[in-house]
């Protein structure tokens, strides 16, 4: 299968060479790798340019966006710029971060997932971070969720969900829409991606409010938002984040922020979340 990779990059001189090298070492090579340099002030562009001299598959796109460096619109708009520079000759498209090391067989295995089951719309592995000289699971999400750092989409799925939404929560709404349209989201615990920079390391308190805003814009409603806020804050081992998430939700509600989905899709999402919660309760009965 042919696949393209788009990598939004902002001041990634420390890691981007490692990411590109891991992509060039794949047993199934990408046909195209587009690095979207979004107004970096370091040597990111220069490092990519050196790779381009010997690798025809790599291209560099320099853009200047006005958004603050926050999760959501900035990274998605950079991805979209890279995506629009590509042709349609791909079977799956990958959005990747610039601070990852992929195992050499990663995309060969992703390709097999798509080949073996035509109903799989999205596929991915798991992120691992370094702690005390050991690589451990970056346990921030459920095991059936693919991290926004490395998303692989079947072409038909990507087009049906309307691409990526330029807002925080894009890497949740894509999977929910995937399921809304009847596609499967498949993870593989054997595919371990080294995440060199902890998630959200460069984001400030405003980003915490954006998470609550994302819950609102996904159509969760308050009860599901409360449960999601508690869960995420506890996973991050920072319980006070619950307050920031809820403030973000109420600010978005007060300001009547538009949803990222239609009313029909929001209803599906709420029902899906509730059914998932019930399923977890039933599988973990109290003793």
VEXMARMI-439121 format. One record per residue: x, y, z of N, C-alpha, C in turn. Coordinates in Angstrom, 1 decimal. Example, Ala and Ser with C-alpha at 12.3 -4.5 7.8 and 13.67 -1.06 7.14 Angstrom:
[[13.2,-5.7,7.8],[12.3,-4.5,7.8],[13.2,-3.3,7.8]]
[[12.8,-2.2,7.1],[13.7,-1.1,7.1],[12.9,0.0,7.9]]
This chain:
[[0.8,-1.2,0.0],[0.0,0.0,0.0],[0.9,1.3,0.0]]
[[0.4,2.3,-0.7],[1.1,3.5,-0.8],[0.6,4.4,0.4]]
[[1.5,5.1,1.0],[1.1,6.0,2.1],[2.0,7.3,2.1]]
[[1.4,8.4,2.5],[2.0,9.7,2.6],[2.0,10.1,4.1]]
[[3.0,10.8,4.5],[3.1,11.3,5.9],[3.2,12.8,5.8]]
[[2.4,13.5,6.7],[2.5,14.9,6.8],[2.9,15.2,8.3]]
[[4.0,16.0,8.5],[4.5,16.3,9.8],[4.5,17.8,10.1]]
[[3.5,18.3,10.8],[3.6,19.7,11.3],[4.8,19.9,12.2]]
[[5.6,20.9,12.1],[6.8,21.1,12.9],[6.9,22.6,13.3]]
[[7.1,22.7,14.6],[7.4,24.1,15.2],[8.6,24.0,16.2]]
[[9.7,24.5,15.8],[10.9,24.5,16.7],[11.2,23.1,17.2]]
[[11.5,22.2,16.2],[11.7,20.8,16.5],[13.2,20.4,16.2]]
[[14.1,21.3,16.3],[15.5,21.0,15.9],[16.1,19.8,16.7]]
[[15.6,19.7,17.9],[16.2,18.7,18.8],[15.8,17.3,18.4]]
[[14.7,17.1,17.8],[14.2,15.7,17.6],[13.9,15.4,16.1]]
[[13.7,16.3,15.2],[13.2,16.0,13.9],[14.1,15.1,13.1]]
[[15.4,15.2,13.2],[16.3,14.3,12.5],[16.0,12.9,12.9]]
[[15.8,12.6,14.2],[15.5,11.3,14.7],[14.2,10.7,14.1]]
[[13.2,11.6,14.0],[11.9,11.2,13.4],[12.1,10.8,12.0]]
[[12.7,11.7,11.2],[12.9,11.5,9.8],[13.7,10.2,9.5]]
[[14.8,10.0,10.3],[15.6,8.8,10.1],[14.8,7.6,10.4]]
[[13.9,7.6,11.4],[13.1,6.4,11.7],[12.2,6.1,10.5]]
[[11.7,7.2,9.9],[10.8,7.0,8.7],[11.5,6.4,7.5]]
[[12.8,6.9,7.3],[13.6,6.4,6.2],[14.1,5.0,6.4]]
[[14.0,4.5,7.6],[14.4,3.1,8.0],[13.2,2.1,8.0]]
[[12.1,2.5,7.5],[10.9,1.7,7.5],[11.1,0.5,6.5]]
[[10.6,-0.6,6.9],[10.6,-1.8,5.9],[9.6,-1.5,4.8]]
[[8.5,-0.7,5.1],[7.7,-0.2,4.0],[7.8,1.3,4.0]]
[[8.5,1.8,3.0],[8.8,3.2,3.0],[7.6,4.1,2.5]]
[[7.5,5.3,3.1],[6.5,6.2,2.6],[6.8,6.7,1.2]]
[[5.8,6.9,0.4],[6.1,7.5,-0.9],[6.4,9.0,-0.8]]
[[5.8,9.6,0.1],[6.1,11.1,0.3],[6.1,11.4,1.8]]
[[7.0,12.3,2.2],[7.0,12.8,3.6],[7.1,14.4,3.4]]
[[6.0,15.0,3.9],[6.0,16.5,3.8],[6.2,17.0,5.2]]
[[7.2,17.8,5.4],[7.4,18.5,6.7],[6.9,19.9,6.5]]
[[5.9,20.3,7.4],[5.3,21.6,7.3],[6.0,22.5,8.5]]
[[6.9,23.3,8.1],[7.6,24.2,9.1],[6.8,25.4,9.3]]
[[6.1,25.4,10.5],[5.2,26.5,10.8],[5.9,27.6,11.6]]
[[6.7,28.5,10.9],[7.3,29.7,11.5],[8.3,29.3,12.6]]
[[9.0,28.3,12.5],[10.0,27.9,13.5],[11.1,29.0,13.5]]
[[11.7,29.2,14.7],[12.7,30.2,14.9],[14.1,29.5,15.2]]
[[14.1,28.2,15.0],[15.3,27.4,15.3],[15.8,26.8,14.0]]
[[16.6,25.7,14.0],[17.2,25.1,12.8],[16.3,24.0,12.2]]
[[15.1,24.0,12.5],[14.2,22.9,12.0],[14.3,22.9,10.4]]
[[14.1,24.0,9.8],[14.1,24.0,8.3],[15.4,23.6,7.7]]
[[16.5,24.0,8.3],[17.8,23.7,7.9],[18.1,22.2,8.0]]
[[17.7,21.6,9.0],[17.9,20.1,9.2],[17.1,19.4,8.2]]
[[15.9,19.8,7.9],[15.0,19.1,6.9],[15.7,19.3,5.5]]
[[16.2,20.4,5.2],[16.8,20.7,3.9],[18.0,19.8,3.7]]
[[18.7,19.5,4.7],[19.8,18.5,4.5],[19.4,17.2,4.1]]
[[18.3,16.7,4.7],[17.7,15.4,4.3],[17.2,15.4,2.9]]
[[16.6,16.5,2.5],[16.1,16.6,1.1],[17.1,16.5,0.0]]
[[18.3,16.8,0.3],[19.4,16.7,-0.7],[19.6,15.3,-1.2]]
[[19.3,14.3,-0.3],[19.5,12.9,-0.7],[18.3,12.1,-0.7]]
[[17.1,12.7,-0.4],[15.9,12.0,-0.4],[14.8,12.7,-1.1]]
[[14.5,12.1,-2.3],[13.5,12.7,-3.2],[12.1,12.6,-2.6]]
[[11.9,11.7,-1.6],[10.5,11.5,-1.1],[10.2,12.6,-0.1]]
[[11.2,13.4,0.4],[10.9,14.4,1.4],[10.8,15.8,0.8]]
[[9.8,16.5,1.3],[9.7,17.9,0.9],[9.4,18.8,2.1]]
[[9.8,20.1,2.0],[9.6,21.0,3.0],[8.7,22.1,2.6]]
[[7.7,22.4,3.4],[6.7,23.5,3.2],[6.8,24.5,4.3]]
[[7.2,25.7,4.0],[7.3,26.7,5.0],[6.0,27.6,5.1]]
[[5.4,27.7,6.2],[4.2,28.5,6.4],[4.4,29.4,7.6]]
[[3.6,30.4,7.6],[3.5,31.3,8.8],[2.1,31.5,9.2]]
[[1.7,30.8,10.4],[0.4,31.0,10.9],[0.3,32.0,12.0]]
[[-0.8,32.5,12.2],[-1.0,33.5,13.2],[-1.4,33.0,14.6]]
[[-1.8,31.7,14.6],[-2.3,31.1,15.9],[-1.2,31.0,16.9]]
[[-1.6,31.0,18.2],[-0.6,30.8,19.2],[-0.3,29.3,19.2]]
[[0.8,28.9,19.9],[1.2,27.5,19.9],[0.4,26.8,20.9]]
[[-0.8,26.4,20.5],[-1.7,25.7,21.4],[-2.2,24.5,20.6]]
[[-2.7,23.4,21.3],[-3.2,22.3,20.7],[-4.5,22.6,19.9]]
[[-4.6,22.0,18.7],[-5.8,22.2,17.9],[-5.6,22.9,16.6]]
[[-6.0,24.1,16.4],[-6.1,24.7,15.1],[-4.7,24.9,14.4]]
[[-3.7,25.2,15.2],[-2.4,25.5,14.6],[-1.8,24.2,13.9]]
[[-1.8,23.1,14.7],[-1.3,21.9,14.1],[-2.1,21.3,13.0]]
[[-3.4,21.4,13.1],[-4.3,20.9,12.0],[-4.2,21.8,10.8]]
[[-4.1,23.1,10.9],[-4.0,23.9,9.8],[-2.6,23.7,9.1]]
[[-1.6,23.4,9.8],[-0.3,23.1,9.3],[-0.4,21.7,8.5]]
[[-1.0,20.8,9.1],[-1.3,19.5,8.5],[-2.0,19.7,7.2]]
[[-3.1,20.5,7.2],[-3.9,20.7,6.0],[-3.1,21.3,4.9]]
[[-2.2,22.3,5.2],[-1.3,22.9,4.2],[-0.5,21.8,3.5]]
[[0.1,20.9,4.3],[0.9,19.8,3.8],[0.1,18.9,3.0]]
[[-1.1,18.5,3.5],[-2.0,17.6,2.7],[-2.4,18.2,1.4]]
[[-2.7,19.4,1.3],[-3.1,20.0,0.0],[-1.9,20.1,-1.0]]
[[-0.7,19.9,-0.5],[0.4,19.9,-1.5],[0.6,18.5,-2.1]]
[[-0.2,17.5,-1.7],[0.0,16.1,-2.2],[-1.1,15.8,-3.2]]
[[-0.8,14.7,-4.0],[-1.7,14.2,-4.9],[-2.6,13.1,-4.3]]
[[-3.4,12.5,-5.1],[-4.4,11.5,-4.5],[-3.9,10.0,-4.6]]
[[-2.6,9.9,-5.0],[-2.1,8.5,-5.2],[-1.6,7.9,-3.9]]
[[-2.5,7.8,-2.9],[-2.1,7.1,-1.7],[-3.3,6.2,-1.2]]
[[-3.0,5.2,-0.4],[-4.0,4.3,0.1],[-4.3,4.8,1.6]]
[[-3.3,5.3,2.3],[-3.6,5.8,3.6],[-2.7,7.0,3.9]]
[[-3.2,7.9,4.6],[-2.5,9.2,5.0],[-2.2,9.2,6.4]]
[[-1.0,9.7,6.8],[-0.5,9.7,8.2],[-0.3,11.1,8.6]]
[[-0.8,11.5,9.8],[-0.4,12.7,10.5],[0.5,12.3,11.6]]
[[1.7,12.9,11.6],[2.7,12.5,12.6],[3.3,13.7,13.2]]
[[3.8,13.6,14.4],[4.5,14.7,15.1],[6.0,14.6,14.7]]
[[6.7,15.6,15.1],[8.1,15.7,14.7],[9.1,15.3,15.9]]
[[8.5,14.6,16.9],[9.3,14.2,18.0],[9.1,12.7,18.3]]
[[9.1,11.9,17.3],[8.8,10.5,17.4],[9.9,9.6,16.8]]
[[10.1,8.4,17.4],[10.9,7.4,16.7],[10.0,6.2,16.5]]
[[9.8,5.8,15.2],[8.9,4.7,14.9],[9.8,3.4,14.8]]
[[9.3,2.3,15.3],[10.0,1.0,15.0],[10.0,0.7,13.5]]
[[11.0,0.0,13.1],[11.2,-0.1,11.6],[10.1,-0.8,10.9]]
[[9.3,-1.6,11.5],[8.2,-2.3,10.9],[6.9,-1.7,11.1]]
[[6.9,-0.5,11.7],[5.6,0.2,12.1],[4.7,0.3,10.9]]
[[5.0,0.9,9.8],[4.1,1.1,8.8],[3.8,-0.1,7.9]]
[[4.7,-1.1,7.9],[4.4,-2.3,7.3],[3.3,-3.0,8.0]]
[[3.3,-2.9,9.3],[2.2,-3.5,10.1],[0.9,-2.7,10.0]]
[[1.0,-1.4,9.9],[-0.2,-0.6,9.7],[-0.8,-0.9,8.4]]
[[0.0,-1.1,7.3],[-0.5,-1.5,6.0],[-1.2,-2.8,6.1]]
[[-0.7,-3.8,6.8],[-1.3,-5.1,6.9],[-2.7,-5.0,7.6]]
[[-2.8,-4.1,8.6],[-4.1,-3.9,9.3],[-5.1,-3.5,8.3]]
[[-4.8,-2.5,7.5],[-5.7,-2.0,6.5],[-6.0,-3.0,5.4]]
[[-5.0,-3.8,5.0],[-5.2,-4.8,4.0],[-6.1,-5.9,4.5]]
[[-5.9,-6.4,5.7],[-6.5,-7.5,6.2],[-8.0,-7.3,6.6]]
[[-8.4,-6.0,6.8],[-9.8,-5.7,7.1],[-10.2,-4.4,6.5]]
[[-10.9,-4.5,5.4],[-11.3,-3.3,4.6],[-12.3,-2.4,5.4]]
[[-12.8,-2.8,6.6],[-13.6,-2.0,7.4],[-12.9,-1.1,8.4]]
[[-11.5,-1.4,8.5],[-10.7,-0.5,9.4],[-10.5,0.8,8.7]]
[[-10.9,1.9,9.4],[-10.7,3.2,8.8],[-9.5,4.0,9.4]]
[[-9.1,3.6,10.6],[-7.9,4.2,11.3],[-7.1,3.2,12.0]]
[[-5.8,3.4,12.1],[-5.0,2.4,12.8],[-3.8,3.1,13.4]]
[[-3.3,2.5,14.5],[-2.1,3.1,15.1],[-1.6,2.2,16.3]]
[[-0.4,2.6,16.8],[0.1,1.9,17.9],[0.0,2.7,19.2]]
[[1.0,2.6,20.0],[0.9,3.3,21.3],[2.2,4.1,21.6]]
[[2.0,5.2,22.3],[3.2,6.1,22.6],[3.9,5.7,23.9]]
[[5.2,5.7,23.9],[6.0,5.4,25.0],[6.9,6.5,25.3]]
[[7.1,6.9,26.6],[8.0,8.0,27.0],[9.1,7.4,27.9]]
[[10.2,8.1,28.0],[11.3,7.6,28.7],[11.2,8.1,30.2]]
[[11.3,7.1,31.1],[11.3,7.5,32.6],[12.3,6.6,33.2]]
[[13.3,7.2,33.9],[14.3,6.5,34.6],[15.0,5.4,33.7]]
[[15.3,5.9,32.5],[16.1,5.1,31.5],[15.3,3.9,31.0]]
[[14.0,3.9,31.2],[13.1,2.9,30.7],[12.0,3.5,29.8]]
[[11.6,2.8,28.8],[10.5,3.3,28.0],[9.2,2.7,28.5]]
[[8.3,3.6,28.9],[7.0,3.2,29.5],[5.8,3.8,28.8]]
[[4.7,3.1,28.8],[3.5,3.6,28.1],[3.1,5.0,28.6]]
[[2.9,5.9,27.7],[2.4,7.2,28.1],[0.8,7.1,28.2]]
[[0.4,6.7,29.4],[-0.9,6.2,29.7],[-1.9,7.4,29.9]]
[[-2.3,8.0,28.8],[-3.2,9.2,28.9],[-4.6,8.9,28.3]]
[[-4.7,7.7,27.7],[-6.0,7.5,27.0],[-6.4,6.0,27.1]]
[[-7.6,5.7,26.7],[-8.0,4.3,26.6],[-7.2,3.5,25.6]]
[[-7.2,2.2,25.7],[-6.4,1.4,24.8],[-7.0,1.3,23.4]]
[[-8.2,1.8,23.2],[-8.8,1.8,21.8],[-8.7,3.1,21.2]]
[[-7.9,4.0,21.7],[-7.7,5.4,21.1],[-6.3,5.5,20.5]]
[[-6.2,6.1,19.4],[-5.0,6.3,18.7],[-4.5,7.8,19.0]]
[[-3.3,7.9,19.5],[-2.8,9.2,19.9],[-2.7,10.2,18.7]]
[[-3.0,11.4,18.9],[-2.9,12.4,17.8],[-1.5,12.6,17.3]]
[[-0.5,12.1,18.0],[0.9,12.2,17.5],[1.2,11.3,16.3]]
[[0.3,10.3,16.1],[0.6,9.4,14.9],[-0.7,8.7,14.5]]
[[-1.4,9.4,13.6],[-2.7,8.9,13.1],[-2.6,8.4,11.7]]
[[-3.0,7.2,11.4],[-3.1,6.7,10.0],[-4.5,6.5,9.6]]
[[-4.9,7.1,8.5],[-6.3,7.1,8.0],[-6.4,6.4,6.6]]
[[-7.3,5.5,6.4],[-7.6,5.0,5.1],[-8.1,6.2,4.3]]
[[-7.8,6.2,3.0],[-8.2,7.4,2.2],[-9.7,7.7,2.2]]
[[-10.4,6.6,2.0],[-11.9,6.8,1.9],[-12.5,7.3,3.3]]
[[-11.9,6.8,4.4],[-12.3,7.2,5.7],[-12.0,8.7,5.9]]
[[-10.8,9.0,5.6],[-10.3,10.4,5.8],[-11.2,11.4,5.1]]
[[-11.6,11.0,3.9],[-12.5,11.9,3.1],[-13.9,11.9,3.6]]
[[-14.4,10.8,4.1],[-15.8,10.7,4.6],[-16.0,11.5,5.9]]
[[-15.0,11.5,6.7],[-15.1,12.3,8.0],[-14.8,13.7,7.8]]
[[-14.4,14.1,6.6],[-14.2,15.5,6.3],[-12.8,16.0,6.7]]
[[-11.8,15.1,6.8],[-10.5,15.5,7.2],[-10.4,15.8,8.7]]
[[-9.5,16.6,9.1],[-9.3,16.9,10.5],[-9.9,18.3,10.8]]
[[-10.5,18.4,12.0],[-11.2,19.6,12.4],[-10.1,20.5,13.1]]
[[-10.1,21.8,12.7],[-9.0,22.7,13.2],[-9.4,23.3,14.6]]
[[-9.4,22.4,15.6],[-9.8,22.7,17.0],[-9.2,21.7,17.9]]
[[-9.0,22.0,19.1],[-8.6,21.0,20.1],[-9.8,20.0,20.2]]
[[-9.4,18.7,20.3],[-10.4,17.7,20.2],[-10.4,17.0,18.9]]
[[-9.7,17.5,17.9],[-9.7,16.9,16.6],[-9.3,15.4,16.6]]
[[-8.4,15.0,17.5],[-8.0,13.7,17.5],[-8.9,12.7,18.4]]
[[-10.0,13.3,18.8],[-11.1,12.5,19.4],[-12.3,12.5,18.4]]
[[-12.6,13.6,17.9],[-13.7,13.7,17.0],[-13.5,12.9,15.7]]
[[-12.3,12.8,15.2],[-12.0,11.9,14.0],[-12.4,10.5,14.3]]
[[-12.1,10.0,15.5],[-12.4,8.6,15.8],[-13.9,8.4,16.0]]
[[-14.5,9.4,16.6],[-16.0,9.3,16.8],[-16.7,9.3,15.5]]
[[-16.3,10.2,14.6],[-16.9,10.2,13.3],[-16.6,9.0,12.5]]
[[-15.4,8.5,12.7],[-15.1,7.2,12.0],[-16.1,6.1,12.4]]
[[-16.4,6.0,13.7],[-17.4,5.1,14.2],[-18.8,5.4,13.7]]
[[-19.1,6.7,13.7],[-20.4,7.2,13.2],[-20.7,6.7,11.8]]
[[-19.7,6.7,11.0],[-19.9,6.2,9.6],[-19.6,4.7,9.4]]
[[-19.4,4.0,10.5],[-19.3,2.6,10.4],[-17.9,2.0,10.2]]
[[-16.9,2.8,10.4],[-15.5,2.3,10.3],[-15.0,1.9,11.6]]
[[-14.1,1.0,11.6],[-13.4,0.5,12.8],[-12.1,1.3,13.1]]
[[-11.8,1.5,14.3],[-10.6,2.1,14.8],[-9.8,1.0,15.4]]
[[-8.6,0.7,14.9],[-7.8,-0.4,15.4],[-6.5,0.0,15.9]]
[[-6.2,-0.4,17.2],[-4.9,-0.2,17.7],[-4.1,-1.5,17.8]]
[[-2.8,-1.4,17.9],[-1.9,-2.6,18.0],[-0.9,-2.4,19.1]]
[[-1.1,-3.1,20.2],[-0.2,-2.8,21.3],[1.3,-3.2,21.1]]
[[1.5,-4.0,20.0],[2.9,-4.4,19.7],[3.7,-3.3,19.0]]
[[2.9,-2.2,18.5],[3.6,-1.1,17.8],[3.9,0.0,18.8]]
[[5.1,0.1,19.2],[5.5,1.0,20.3],[6.3,2.1,19.7]]
[[5.7,3.3,19.8],[6.4,4.5,19.2],[7.0,5.3,20.4]]
[[8.3,5.6,20.2],[8.9,6.4,21.2],[8.5,7.9,21.1]]
[[7.9,8.5,22.1],[7.5,9.9,22.1],[8.5,10.7,22.9]]
[[9.3,11.4,22.2],[10.5,12.0,22.8],[10.2,13.3,23.7]]
[[9.0,13.8,23.4],[8.7,15.0,24.2],[7.3,14.8,24.9]]
[[7.2,14.9,26.2],[5.9,14.6,26.8],[4.8,15.4,26.3]]
[[3.6,14.8,26.2],[2.4,15.5,25.6],[2.1,16.8,26.4]]
[[2.0,17.9,25.7],[1.6,19.1,26.3],[2.7,19.8,27.0]]
[[4.0,19.4,26.8],[5.1,20.0,27.6],[5.2,21.5,27.4]]
[[4.9,22.0,26.2],[5.0,23.4,25.9],[3.7,24.2,26.0]]
[[2.7,23.6,26.5],[1.4,24.3,26.5],[1.2,24.9,27.9]]
[[0.5,26.1,27.9],[0.3,26.8,29.2],[-1.1,26.5,29.7]]
[[-1.5,27.3,30.7],[-2.8,27.1,31.3],[-4.0,27.3,30.4]]
[[-3.8,28.1,29.4],[-4.9,28.4,28.4],[-5.2,27.1,27.7]]
[[-4.2,26.2,27.5],[-4.5,24.9,26.8],[-5.4,24.0,27.7]]
[[-5.3,24.2,29.0],[-6.2,23.4,29.9],[-7.7,23.8,29.7]]
[[-7.9,25.1,29.5],[-9.3,25.5,29.2],[-9.7,25.0,27.9]]
[[-8.8,24.9,26.9],[-9.1,24.5,25.6],[-9.6,23.0,25.6]]
[[-9.1,22.2,26.6],[-9.6,20.9,26.7],[-11.0,20.8,27.1]]
[[-11.4,21.7,28.0],[-12.8,21.7,28.4],[-13.7,22.2,27.3]]
[[-13.2,23.2,26.5],[-13.9,23.7,25.4],[-14.1,22.6,24.3]]
[[-13.1,21.7,24.2],[-13.2,20.6,23.3],[-14.3,19.7,23.7]]
[[-14.4,19.4,25.0],[-15.5,18.5,25.5],[-16.8,19.1,25.1]]
[[-17.0,20.4,25.2],[-18.2,21.1,24.9],[-18.5,20.9,23.4]]
[[-17.5,21.2,22.6],[-17.6,21.3,21.1],[-17.8,19.9,20.5]]
[[-17.5,18.8,21.3],[-17.8,17.5,20.8],[-19.2,17.1,21.1]]
[[-20.0,18.0,21.8],[-21.3,17.7,22.1],[-21.5,16.8,23.3]]
[[-20.5,16.7,24.2],[-20.6,15.7,25.3],[-21.8,16.0,26.3]]
[[-22.0,17.3,26.5],[-22.9,17.6,27.6],[-22.2,17.7,28.9]]
[[-22.8,18.2,30.0],[-22.0,18.4,31.2],[-21.7,17.1,31.9]]
[[-22.6,16.2,32.0],[-22.3,14.9,32.8],[-21.1,14.2,32.2]]
[[-21.2,14.0,30.9],[-20.1,13.2,30.2],[-18.8,14.0,30.3]]
[[-18.9,15.4,30.2],[-17.7,16.2,30.4],[-17.1,16.1,31.8]]
[[-17.9,16.1,32.8],[-17.5,15.9,34.2],[-16.7,14.6,34.3]]
[[-17.3,13.5,33.8],[-16.6,12.2,33.9],[-15.3,12.2,33.2]]
[[-15.3,12.7,31.9],[-14.1,12.8,31.1],[-13.0,13.6,31.8]]
[[-13.4,14.8,32.4],[-12.5,15.6,33.0],[-11.8,15.0,34.2]]
[[-12.6,14.3,35.0],[-12.1,13.5,36.2],[-11.1,12.5,35.7]]
[[-11.5,11.7,34.7],[-10.7,10.6,34.2],[-9.3,11.1,33.7]]
[[-9.4,12.2,32.8],[-8.2,12.7,32.2],[-7.2,13.3,33.3]]
[[-7.8,14.1,34.2],[-7.0,14.7,35.3],[-6.3,13.6,36.2]]
[[-7.0,12.5,36.4],[-6.4,11.5,37.2],[-5.4,10.7,36.5]]
[[-5.6,10.5,35.2],[-4.5,9.9,34.4],[-3.3,10.7,34.3]]
[[-3.4,12.1,34.3],[-2.3,12.9,34.3],[-1.7,13.1,35.8]]
[[-2.4,12.6,36.7],[-2.1,12.7,38.2],[-2.0,14.1,38.6]]
[[-3.0,14.9,38.1],[-3.1,16.3,38.4],[-4.6,16.6,38.6]]
[[-5.2,16.2,39.8],[-6.6,16.4,40.0],[-7.2,17.8,39.9]]
[[-6.3,18.8,40.1],[-6.8,20.2,40.0],[-7.2,20.6,38.6]]
[[-6.7,19.8,37.6],[-7.0,20.1,36.3],[-8.5,20.0,36.0]]
[[-9.2,19.2,36.8],[-10.7,19.1,36.7],[-11.3,20.4,36.6]]
[[-10.9,21.3,37.5],[-11.5,22.7,37.6],[-11.3,23.4,36.3]]
[[-10.0,23.4,35.8],[-9.7,24.1,34.5],[-10.6,23.5,33.4]]
[[-10.7,22.2,33.3],[-11.5,21.6,32.2],[-12.9,22.1,32.3]]
[[-13.5,22.1,33.5],[-14.9,22.5,33.6],[-15.1,23.9,33.3]]
[[-14.1,24.8,33.7],[-14.2,26.2,33.4],[-14.2,26.4,31.9]]
[[-13.3,25.6,31.2],[-13.3,25.7,29.7],[-14.6,25.3,29.1]]
[[-15.2,24.3,29.7],[-16.5,23.8,29.2],[-17.6,25.0,29.3]]
[[-17.7,25.5,30.5],[-18.7,26.6,30.8],[-18.4,27.8,30.0]]
[[-17.2,28.2,29.8],[-16.8,29.3,28.9],[-17.3,29.1,27.5]]
[[-17.1,27.9,27.0],[-17.5,27.6,25.6],[-19.0,27.6,25.5]]
[[-19.7,27.1,26.5],[-21.1,27.1,26.5],[-21.7,28.5,26.6]]
[[-21.1,29.3,27.5],[-21.6,30.7,27.6],[-21.4,31.5,26.3]]
[[-20.3,31.2,25.7],[-19.9,31.9,24.4],[-20.6,31.3,23.2]]
[[-21.3,30.2,23.4],[-22.0,29.5,22.3],[-21.1,29.1,21.2]]
[[-20.0,28.5,21.6],[-19.0,28.0,20.6],[-19.7,27.0,19.7]]
[[-19.4,27.0,18.4],[-20.0,26.0,17.5],[-19.5,24.6,17.8]]
[[-20.4,23.7,17.6],[-19.9,22.3,17.8],[-19.0,21.9,16.6]]
[[-18.2,20.9,16.8],[-17.4,20.3,15.7],[-18.1,19.3,14.9]]
[[-19.3,19.0,15.3],[-20.1,17.9,14.7],[-21.6,18.4,14.5]]
[[-22.3,17.6,13.7],[-23.8,18.0,13.6],[-24.5,17.5,14.8]]
[[-25.8,17.9,14.9],[-26.6,17.5,16.0],[-26.8,16.0,16.0]]
[[-27.0,15.4,14.8],[-27.1,13.9,14.7],[-25.8,13.2,15.2]]
[[-24.7,13.8,14.8],[-23.4,13.2,15.2],[-23.2,13.4,16.7]]
[[-23.6,14.5,17.3],[-23.4,14.8,18.7],[-24.3,13.8,19.5]]
[[-25.5,13.5,19.0],[-26.3,12.5,19.7],[-25.7,11.1,19.7]]
[[-25.1,10.7,18.5],[-24.4,9.5,18.4],[-23.3,9.4,19.4]]
[[-22.5,10.5,19.5],[-21.3,10.6,20.4],[-21.7,10.4,21.8]]
[[-22.8,11.1,22.2],[-23.2,11.0,23.6],[-23.7,9.6,23.9]]
[[-24.4,9.0,23.0],[-24.9,7.6,23.3],[-23.7,6.6,23.3]]
[[-22.7,6.9,22.4],[-21.6,6.0,22.4],[-20.8,6.1,23.7]]
[[-20.6,7.3,24.2],[-19.8,7.5,25.4],[-20.6,6.8,26.6]]
[[-21.9,7.0,26.6],[-22.7,6.4,27.7],[-22.6,4.9,27.7]]
[[-22.7,4.3,26.5],[-22.7,2.9,26.4],[-21.3,2.4,26.8]]
[[-20.3,3.1,26.4],[-18.9,2.7,26.8],[-18.7,2.7,28.3]]
[[-19.3,3.8,28.9],[-19.2,3.8,30.4],[-19.9,2.7,31.1]]
[[-21.1,2.3,30.5],[-21.9,1.2,31.1],[-21.1,-0.1,30.9]]
[[-20.5,-0.2,29.7],[-19.7,-1.4,29.5],[-18.6,-1.6,30.4]]
[[-17.9,-0.5,30.8],[-16.8,-0.6,31.7],[-17.3,-0.9,33.1]]
[[-18.4,-0.3,33.5],[-18.9,-0.6,34.8],[-19.3,-2.1,34.9]]
[[-19.9,-2.6,33.8],[-20.3,-4.1,33.9],[-19.1,-5.0,33.9]]
[[-18.0,-4.6,33.2],[-16.8,-5.4,33.2],[-16.0,-5.3,34.4]]
[[-16.2,-4.3,35.3],[-15.5,-4.1,36.5],[-16.4,-4.0,37.7]]
[[-17.2,-5.0,38.0],[-18.2,-4.9,39.1],[-17.5,-4.8,40.4]]
[[-18.0,-4.0,41.3],[-17.4,-3.9,42.7],[-17.6,-5.2,43.4]]
[[-16.6,-5.5,44.3],[-16.7,-6.8,45.0],[-17.0,-6.5,46.5]]
